[in-house]
Amino acid sequence: MYAQRYDSGGKGKSVGLGAAVAVNAGLLALLMTTGVVPTTIRPDGPLTIIHIPLDPPPPPEPIEQPRVDRVQPAPAPLPFKPTPIVNLPVPNSNFGSTTILQPIQPLALPPGGAVTGSGSGSVPAEPAPPALIGAEIDPRFANAFQPEYPAAERRAEREGRVVVRVLIGIDGRVQAVEQVSAVSPGLFDATRRHALARWRFKPATRGGVPVESWKTMSLRFELSGG
């Protein structure tokens, strides 16, 4: 009975060992048939650069500049130069005058333009023209030369100097008044009206004969004076 148990155990071990050998043989054959094939990697060749020329860009279009018309500047106005004024002593301290003498006219020559003489044939000297005596303020009206202060100018508190040129006729009256300078139009207008109505002069004379002449007169309007 002991001999049968031993025999049956030996057969089982032989069968298991044969199966393991068969399995290993199959795996080895599979590995041999599915081996990795080596691959050769070749490096790239040298890089070749090819220059392709480009067409030049077109020239830029000209930009039309806007036309600007130059305007010539107007000439600067010439500064006004008033007539020089020379104040003469008069009764009123706010009043002054200057006489403007008329130009001396040359004597007329006889026909032919020659002057004949007697004796040795020398040309006699021409007689001097009569002297011109300028117009003067009539002392009887000396206190009436200052015009009244205009009410509008007084309210505006405007004061200052007024200079005028007057044409004096042969009767001593003022024929025309021209403005040289004035603080305001109101003060000049008051002076012009007063000169035409109230001013009296001794007319200018040439050789004792009354003649017309121009005279520059200056007045000053002061608020404290009236």
C-alpha positions in Angstrom: 0.0 0.0 0.0 2.9 2.3 0.7 4.5 1.4 -2.7 1.3 2.6 -4.6 1.3 6.1 -2.9 4.9 6.7 -3.9 4.4 5.7 -7.5 1.4 7.9 -8.1 3.3 10.9 -6.8 6.3 10.5 -9.1 4.1 10.7 -12.3 2.5 13.9 -11.4 5.8 15.7 -11.0 7.0 14.5 -14.4 4.0 16.0 -16.1 4.3 19.4 -14.5 8.0 19.7 -15.4 7.4 18.9 -19.0 4.7 21.6 -19.2 7.0 24.2 -17.8 9.7 23.3 -20.3 7.3 23.6 -23.2 6.1 27.0 -22.0 9.6 28.4 -21.7 10.5 27.0 -25.2 7.5 28.8 -26.7 8.4 32.2 -25.1 12.0 31.9 -26.3 10.8 31.2 -29.9 8.4 34.2 -29.7 11.2 36.5 -28.5 13.4 35.4 -31.4 10.8 36.1 -34.0 9.8 39.6 -32.7 13.3 41.1 -32.2 13.9 44.9 -32.6 15.4 45.8 -36.0 18.1 48.6 -35.5 17.6 51.9 -37.4 20.5 54.1 -38.7 19.9 57.9 -38.3 21.8 60.0 -40.8 22.5 63.7 -40.0 21.1 66.5 -42.4 23.4 67.9 -45.0 24.7 71.6 -45.0 22.1 74.4 -45.2 22.0 76.2 -48.6 20.9 80.0 -48.6 19.5 81.3 -51.9 19.3 85.2 -52.3 16.1 86.3 -54.2 16.3 90.0 -55.1 13.2 92.1 -54.4 11.8 94.9 -56.7 12.6 98.4 -55.4 9.7 100.2 -53.8 7.9 102.9 -56.0 8.9 106.5 -55.3 6.6 108.4 -52.9 4.0 110.7 -54.6 4.8 114.4 -54.2 2.6 116.2 -51.7 1.1 119.4 -53.1 1.7 122.3 -50.7 -1.3 124.6 -50.1 -0.8 128.0 -51.8 -0.5 130.8 -49.3 -0.9 134.4 -50.6 1.4 136.7 -48.8 -0.2 140.0 -47.8 2.1 142.9 -47.8 1.9 144.8 -44.5 0.6 148.3 -44.6 3.2 150.9 -44.1 3.4 152.3 -40.6 1.8 155.7 -40.3 4.1 158.6 -39.8 4.1 160.2 -36.4 2.3 163.5 -36.1 4.7 166.4 -35.5 2.8 169.4 -34.1 4.0 172.9 -35.0 6.5 174.1 -32.5 4.9 176.5 -29.9 6.6 179.4 -28.4 4.7 180.9 -25.5 4.7 184.7 -25.2 3.9 186.5 -21.9 0.2 187.5 -21.8 -2.1 188.8 -19.1 -3.6 185.4 -18.5 -1.2 182.7 -17.2 -3.2 179.9 -18.9 -2.9 181.5 -22.3 0.0 181.7 -24.9 0.4 182.7 -28.5 2.9 182.5 -31.4 2.9 184.7 -34.5 3.4 183.0 -37.9 4.7 185.5 -40.4 3.8 185.4 -44.1 6.7 184.7 -46.5 8.2 187.8 -48.2 7.4 188.1 -51.9 10.3 189.0 -54.2 10.0 192.2 -56.1 8.9 192.0 -59.8 11.6 192.8 -62.4 11.0 194.8 -65.5 10.5 193.1 -68.9 13.7 191.3 -69.9 14.8 190.6 -66.4 17.5 193.3 -66.4 17.8 196.2 -64.1 19.3 199.3 -65.7 21.1 202.2 -63.9 22.8 205.4 -64.6 26.3 206.7 -64.1 29.0 204.0 -64.3 26.6 201.3 -65.4 26.5 199.6 -62.0 23.3 197.9 -60.9 21.7 199.6 -57.9 20.8 197.5 -55.0 17.1 196.4 -54.7 15.2 198.2 -51.9 14.5 196.0 -48.9 10.9 194.9 -48.6 8.9 196.5 -45.9 9.1 194.6 -42.6 6.2 192.5 -41.5 4.9 193.2 -38.0 3.0 190.2 -36.6 -0.5 190.4 -35.1 -0.8 191.1 -31.3 -3.5 190.6 -28.8 -5.7 193.6 -28.4 -5.2 194.7 -24.8 -8.8 195.8 -24.5 -9.9 192.1 -24.9 -7.0 190.5 -23.2 -9.1 189.2 -20.3 -11.7 187.7 -22.6 -9.5 185.1 -24.3 -10.1 182.2 -21.8 -13.2 180.2 -22.8 -15.7 179.0 -20.3 -15.2 175.5 -19.0 -17.7 173.2 -20.7 -20.1 171.6 -18.2 -19.7 168.1 -19.7 -15.9 168.3 -19.6 -16.1 169.5 -16.0 -18.3 166.6 -15.0 -15.9 164.2 -16.7 -13.0 165.9 -14.8 -11.0 166.4 -18.0 -8.4 169.2 -17.9 -5.3 170.0 -20.0 -3.9 172.0 -22.8 -5.5 173.1 -26.1 -3.3 174.4 -29.0 -4.9 176.0 -32.1 -3.9 178.0 -35.1 -6.0 181.0 -36.0 -6.2 183.1 -39.1 -6.5 186.8 -38.2 -8.1 189.1 -40.7 -7.2 192.7 -41.4 -9.9 193.8 -39.0 -8.4 191.8 -36.1 -11.1 189.2 -35.9 -10.5 185.4 -36.2 -11.5 184.1 -39.6 -10.6 180.4 -39.1 -9.5 178.0 -36.4 -7.4 174.8 -36.8 -6.6 172.3 -34.1 -3.0 171.5 -33.4 -3.5 169.4 -30.2 -6.3 169.1 -27.6 -7.1 166.9 -24.6 -10.6 166.2 -25.9 -12.9 167.3 -28.7 -15.1 169.1 -26.2 -12.4 171.4 -25.1 -11.3 172.1 -28.6 -14.9 172.9 -29.7 -15.3 175.3 -26.8 -12.1 177.1 -27.8 -13.0 177.3 -31.5 -16.4 178.8 -30.7 -15.0 181.3 -28.2 -12.1 182.4 -30.6 -14.5 183.1 -33.5 -16.8 185.1 -31.3 -14.6 186.9 -28.7 -11.0 187.0 -29.7 -9.7 190.3 -31.0 -6.2 191.2 -32.2 -4.2 194.1 -33.7 -3.7 192.7 -37.2 -0.3 192.2 -38.7 1.0 195.0 -40.9 3.5 195.3 -43.7 4.7 198.8 -44.3 1.9 200.1 -42.2 -0.8 198.2 -44.3 -2.9 195.5 -42.4 -2.5 192.0 -43.8 -3.8 188.6 -42.9 -1.6 186.3 -40.8 -1.7 183.0 -38.9 -1.0 182.8 -35.2 -0.6 179.8 -32.8 -2.5 180.1 -29.5 -2.3 177.8 -26.5 -4.8 177.6 -23.6 -5.0 175.5 -20.5 -8.2 174.3 -18.9 -7.9 173.6 -15.1 -10.7 172.4 -12.8 -9.3 174.3 -9.9 -9.3 177.5 -11.8 -13.0 177.9 -12.2 
